[in-house]
Amino acid sequence: MDRIPAHIAIIMDGNGRWAKRRHLPRVAGHKQGMQTVKKVAIAASDLGVKVLSLYAFSTENWKRPAAEVNYLMQLPIRFFSTFVPDLVKHNVRVMVMGDTSRLPKATQKAVNDAIKDTANCDGMVLNFALNYGGRDEITRAVKQIATKVAAGQLKPDEITEQTISDHLMSAPLGKLADPDLLIRTSGEERISNFMLWQIGYSELVFVNEHWPDFNGDSLKRAIREFQGRHRRFGGLVNQ
């Protein structure tokens, strides 16, 4: 328990395939996946995880069929309308990173209300990536830094790695911005444009379970795998 990763990030993959195996529409997988989010969030909080980042909707997901996208846009509304009291009970604070301005107004309201309703919680941060893409995030950061340079507020040789980190969407997480552990479900072994800067030294764990089948025990198994690894961060001393 003294080696629980402070920040866990999860690429929640496999909802559609889970549904297909059961001869159900893809949206049934997304609905079940929403229940998994609830279970895993509470499990992570109980284990002492400080930040749980979930890849909920990417900048590329707009390419999916309109009906599926519309359903996905409804999920935050349904999720927060039923789960915020439990989040408050477990002292969990909601945070969102991504360009939420493109989300439907009702979805934006549900997200903003959840952030407001959990603002006083000082336990685990449940960080949703909504309309988020790692390349988009870095591009926005570069533009912000370039604007400061053009305005004479910053010199090019003053730009450091910390400067870039401070302009990313994860900046509000401070020292916890970089995940210790990244999990991807459903057997796929790729990053899919998620937190590209932040996972530079994250431990990656790929599991075969589809997201709807993932649970608290699955999380513990991934954490045990993380704990069996030696993190040297480019050096020679195990950490």
C-alpha positions as CSV (number, residue, x, y, z in Angstrom):
1,M,0.0,0.0,0.0
2,D,3.0,2.3,0.4
3,R,3.7,2.0,-3.4
4,I,0.3,2.9,-4.8
5,P,0.9,5.1,-8.0
6,A,-0.1,8.6,-7.2
7,H,-1.5,9.2,-10.7
8,I,-3.2,6.5,-12.8
9,A,-4.3,7.2,-16.4
10,I,-6.6,4.8,-18.2
11,I,-7.5,4.5,-21.9
12,M,-10.9,3.0,-21.6
13,D,-11.1,0.9,-24.7
14,G,-13.3,-1.9,-25.9
15,N,-16.9,-0.8,-25.2
16,G,-18.0,-1.5,-28.8
17,R,-16.3,-4.9,-29.0
18,W,-17.8,-5.9,-25.6
19,A,-21.3,-5.1,-27.0
20,K,-20.6,-6.8,-30.3
21,R,-19.7,-10.1,-28.5
22,R,-23.0,-10.0,-26.8
23,H,-24.9,-9.1,-30.1
24,L,-25.8,-5.7,-28.6
25,P,-25.6,-2.3,-30.2
26,R,-22.3,-0.4,-29.5
27,V,-24.1,2.1,-27.3
28,A,-24.9,-0.7,-24.9
29,G,-21.2,-1.1,-24.4
30,H,-20.8,2.6,-23.7
31,K,-23.7,2.4,-21.2
32,Q,-22.0,-0.4,-19.3
33,G,-18.7,1.3,-19.5
34,M,-20.2,4.2,-17.6
35,Q,-20.9,1.9,-14.7
36,T,-17.4,0.7,-14.8
37,V,-16.2,4.3,-14.4
38,K,-18.1,4.5,-11.2
39,K,-16.7,1.3,-9.8
40,V,-13.1,2.0,-10.8
41,A,-13.2,5.6,-9.5
42,I,-14.4,4.5,-6.1
43,A,-11.8,1.6,-6.0
44,A,-9.0,4.0,-7.0
45,S,-10.0,6.5,-4.3
46,D,-10.2,3.7,-1.7
47,L,-6.7,2.6,-2.6
48,G,-5.3,6.1,-2.1
49,V,-4.7,7.1,-5.7
50,K,-4.3,10.9,-5.9
51,V,-5.4,11.4,-9.5
52,L,-7.3,9.1,-11.9
53,S,-7.3,10.4,-15.5
54,L,-9.8,8.8,-17.8
55,Y,-9.8,9.2,-21.6
56,A,-13.5,9.7,-22.2
57,F,-13.7,11.3,-25.6
58,S,-10.9,12.2,-28.0
59,T,-10.6,14.9,-30.6
60,E,-10.7,12.1,-33.2
61,N,-13.9,10.5,-31.8
62,W,-16.0,13.0,-33.8
63,K,-15.3,10.9,-36.8
64,R,-17.6,8.2,-35.4
65,P,-21.2,7.8,-36.6
66,A,-23.4,10.8,-35.6
67,A,-25.8,8.6,-33.6
68,E,-22.9,7.2,-31.5
69,V,-21.4,10.6,-30.9
70,N,-24.7,12.0,-29.8
71,Y,-25.1,9.1,-27.4
72,L,-21.5,9.7,-26.0
73,M,-22.4,13.3,-25.5
74,Q,-25.3,12.3,-23.3
75,L,-23.2,10.0,-21.1
76,P,-21.6,12.8,-19.0
77,I,-25.1,14.1,-18.3
78,R,-26.4,10.7,-17.1
79,F,-23.1,10.0,-15.3
80,F,-22.9,13.2,-13.2
81,S,-26.7,13.4,-12.5
82,T,-26.5,10.1,-10.6
83,F,-22.9,9.9,-9.4
84,V,-21.9,13.3,-8.0
85,P,-23.4,12.6,-4.5
86,D,-21.2,9.4,-4.4
87,L,-18.2,11.5,-5.5
88,V,-18.8,14.0,-2.7
89,K,-19.3,11.2,-0.2
90,H,-15.9,9.8,-1.2
91,N,-14.3,13.3,-1.2
92,V,-13.5,13.1,-4.9
93,R,-13.1,16.2,-7.0
94,V,-14.0,16.4,-10.7
95,M,-11.6,18.0,-13.2
96,V,-11.9,18.1,-17.0
97,M,-9.2,18.7,-19.6
98,G,-9.9,19.2,-23.3
99,D,-11.7,21.7,-25.5
100,T,-15.1,21.5,-23.8
101,S,-16.4,24.5,-25.8
102,R,-17.3,22.2,-28.7
103,L,-19.4,19.9,-26.5
104,P,-23.3,20.4,-26.6
105,K,-24.5,23.0,-24.1
106,A,-26.3,20.5,-22.0
107,T,-23.1,18.4,-21.7
108,Q,-21.1,21.5,-20.8
109,K,-23.5,22.3,-18.1
110,A,-23.4,18.8,-16.6
111,V,-19.6,19.0,-16.6
112,N,-19.4,22.5,-15.1
113,D,-22.0,21.6,-12.5
114,A,-20.0,18.5,-11.4
115,I,-16.8,20.6,-11.2
116,K,-18.6,23.1,-9.1
117,D,-20.4,20.6,-6.8
118,T,-17.2,18.8,-6.0
119,A,-14.9,21.8,-5.8
120,N,-14.6,21.6,-2.0
121,C,-13.5,17.9,-2.1
122,D,-9.8,17.5,-1.4
123,G,-9.4,13.8,-1.9
124,M,-8.7,12.1,-5.2
125,V,-9.0,14.1,-8.4
126,L,-11.2,12.3,-11.1
127,N,-9.8,13.9,-14.3
128,F,-11.9,13.4,-17.4
129,A,-10.3,14.0,-20.8
130,L,-13.2,15.2,-22.9
131,N,-12.7,16.3,-26.5
132,Y,-9.0,15.9,-25.7
133,G,-6.0,15.1,-27.9
134,G,-2.4,15.1,-26.9
135,R,-1.2,16.8,-30.1
136,D,-3.9,19.4,-29.8
137,E,-2.9,20.0,-26.2
138,I,0.8,20.5,-27.1
139,T,-0.1,22.7,-30.1
140,R,-2.2,25.0,-27.9
141,A,0.6,25.2,-25.4
142,V,3.1,26.1,-28.1
143,K,0.8,28.9,-29.3
144,Q,0.4,30.3,-25.8
145,I,4.2,30.3,-25.3
146,A,4.8,31.8,-28.7
147,T,2.3,34.6,-27.9
148,K,4.2,35.4,-24.7
149,V,7.5,35.5,-26.6
150,A,6.1,37.8,-29.3
151,A,4.8,40.1,-26.6
152,G,8.2,40.3,-25.0
153,Q,7.0,38.5,-21.8
154,L,9.2,35.5,-22.3
155,K,12.6,35.0,-24.0
156,P,13.1,31.9,-26.1
157,D,16.1,30.8,-24.1
158,E,14.0,31.0,-21.0
159,I,11.7,28.2,-22.2
160,T,12.2,25.0,-20.3
161,E,10.4,21.7,-20.0
162,Q,8.6,23.2,-17.0
163,T,7.5,26.1,-19.1
164,I,5.8,23.6,-21.5
165,S,4.3,21.6,-18.6
166,D,2.9,24.8,-17.1
167,H,0.9,25.5,-20.4
168,L,-0.6,22.1,-20.8
169,M,-4.2,21.2,-19.8
170,S,-2.9,19.1,-17.0
171,A,-1.1,22.1,-15.4
172,P,-3.7,22.4,-12.6
173,L,-2.5,19.0,-11.3
174,G,0.9,20.5,-10.4
175,K,3.4,17.9,-9.4
176,L,0.9,15.1,-10.0
177,A,0.4,16.0,-13.7
178,D,2.5,13.1,-15.0
179,P,0.9,9.6,-14.6
180,D,2.9,7.0,-12.9
181,L,0.9,4.3,-14.5
182,L,-1.0,4.2,-17.8
183,I,-3.5,1.4,-18.4
184,R,-5.1,0.5,-21.7
185,T,-7.9,-2.1,-21.8
186,S,-9.1,-4.4,-24.6
187,G,-5.7,-5.7,-25.7
188,E,-4.7,-2.8,-27.9
189,E,-1.1,-1.6,-27.4
190,R,-1.0,2.0,-28.5
191,I,-1.3,5.4,-26.9
192,S,-3.9,6.9,-29.2
193,N,-2.8,10.5,-28.7
194,F,-3.4,10.5,-24.9
195,M,-1.2,12.7,-22.6
196,L,1.8,12.4,-25.0
197,W,4.0,14.8,-23.0
198,Q,3.0,13.6,-19.6
199,I,3.6,9.9,-20.1
200,G,7.3,10.2,-21.0
201,Y,8.3,8.0,-18.0
202,S,5.0,6.4,-17.2
203,E,4.8,2.6,-16.8
204,L,2.5,1.2,-19.4
205,V,0.2,-1.8,-18.7
206,F,-2.0,-3.3,-21.4
207,V,-4.8,-5.6,-20.3
208,N,-7.0,-7.9,-22.5
209,E,-10.2,-7.1,-20.6
210,H,-12.6,-4.8,-22.4
211,W,-13.4,-1.7,-20.4
212,P,-16.9,-2.9,-19.3
213,D,-15.3,-6.0,-17.7
214,F,-12.6,-4.0,-15.9
215,N,-13.2,-3.6,-12.1
216,G,-11.5,-2.9,-8.8
217,D,-9.7,-6.3,-8.9
218,S,-8.4,-5.5,-12.4
219,L,-7.1,-2.2,-11.2
220,K,-5.3,-4.0,-8.3
221,R,-3.7,-6.4,-10.7
222,A,-2.4,-3.6,-12.9
223,I,-1.0,-1.8,-9.8
224,R,0.7,-5.0,-8.7
225,E,2.4,-5.2,-12.2
226,F,3.4,-1.6,-11.8
227,Q,4.9,-2.4,-8.3
228,G,7.0,-5.2,-9.8
229,R,8.8,-2.9,-12.1
230,H,11.9,-0.8,-11.5
231,R,11.6,2.9,-12.4
232,R,15.0,4.5,-13.0
233,F,13.9,7.6,-15.0
234,G,17.0,7.3,-17.2
235,G,19.3,6.8,-14.2
236,L,20.7,3.8,-12.5
237,V,18.9,3.9,-9.1
238,N,15.6,2.0,-8.9
239,Q,12.7,4.2,-7.7
